[in-house]
Amino acid sequence: MESINMHEAKTRLSQLVARAAKGEAFIIAKAGKPVARVTAYDCPEAGQQKRIGFMEGEFSVPDDFDRMGQDEIVEMFGG
């Protein structure tokens, strides 16, 4: 993530806000130390974005999923 010093952020605020609105997050630093992270308003917060299990209940996996096409596979590879 890009780090921008405080003076530059004050000088280019409108440009930086436009970038954040497009989804580009950045950090504002003072004397080289991170002070604030700037992201789009509707961007999920860190730790809020859930990936595992996000489609739970949306579909079902057949009980024989691991055996589907087994006969065709055996036929193709001469088992």
C-alpha positions in Angstrom: 0.0 0.0 0.0 1.4 3.4 -1.0 2.4 5.8 1.8 2.0 9.5 1.2 3.4 12.2 3.5 1.1 14.7 5.3 2.3 17.7 3.3 1.7 16.0 -0.1 -1.7 14.7 1.1 -2.8 18.3 2.0 -1.5 19.6 -1.4 -3.2 16.8 -3.5 -6.3 16.1 -1.3 -8.8 16.1 -4.1 -6.7 13.8 -6.3 -6.1 11.4 -3.5 -9.8 11.3 -2.6 -10.6 10.5 -6.2 -8.2 7.6 -6.1 -9.7 6.3 -2.9 -13.1 6.5 -4.4 -11.9 4.2 -7.2 -10.8 1.6 -4.7 -7.1 2.6 -4.3 -6.3 2.6 -0.6 -3.2 4.5 0.7 -1.6 5.5 4.0 -0.9 9.1 5.1 2.3 9.4 7.1 3.7 12.1 9.3 7.5 12.1 9.7 7.6 8.7 8.0 5.3 7.1 10.5 1.8 5.8 9.4 -1.0 8.0 10.8 -4.1 7.1 8.8 -5.3 4.6 6.2 -7.6 6.1 3.5 -10.0 3.8 1.7 -13.3 4.3 -0.1 -16.3 4.8 2.2 -18.1 1.6 1.0 -14.9 -0.6 1.2 -15.2 -3.4 3.8 -13.0 -2.9 6.9 -10.0 -5.1 7.5 -11.1 -8.3 9.0 -14.7 -7.7 7.9 -14.3 -9.4 4.5 -15.2 -13.1 5.0 -14.1 -15.5 2.3 -14.5 -19.0 3.7 -18.1 -20.1 3.9 -19.5 -17.0 2.2 -21.7 -19.2 0.0 -23.0 -21.4 2.7 -26.5 -22.6 2.0 -26.4 -21.3 -1.6 -26.0 -24.7 -3.2 -25.7 -28.4 -2.3 -23.1 -31.0 -3.2 -24.5 -34.4 -4.1 -23.6 -37.3 -1.7 -21.9 -39.1 -4.6 -19.9 -36.1 -5.8 -16.5 -38.0 -5.3 -17.8 -40.9 -7.4 -19.5 -39.0 -10.2 -18.3 -40.2 -13.6 -16.3 -43.0 -12.0 -17.4 -45.6 -14.6 -16.4 -43.3 -17.5 -13.0 -42.6 -15.9 -12.3 -46.3 -15.4 -13.3 -46.9 -19.0 -11.0 -44.1 -20.3 -8.0 -45.2 -18.4 -8.5 -48.9 -18.6 -8.9 -49.8 -14.9 
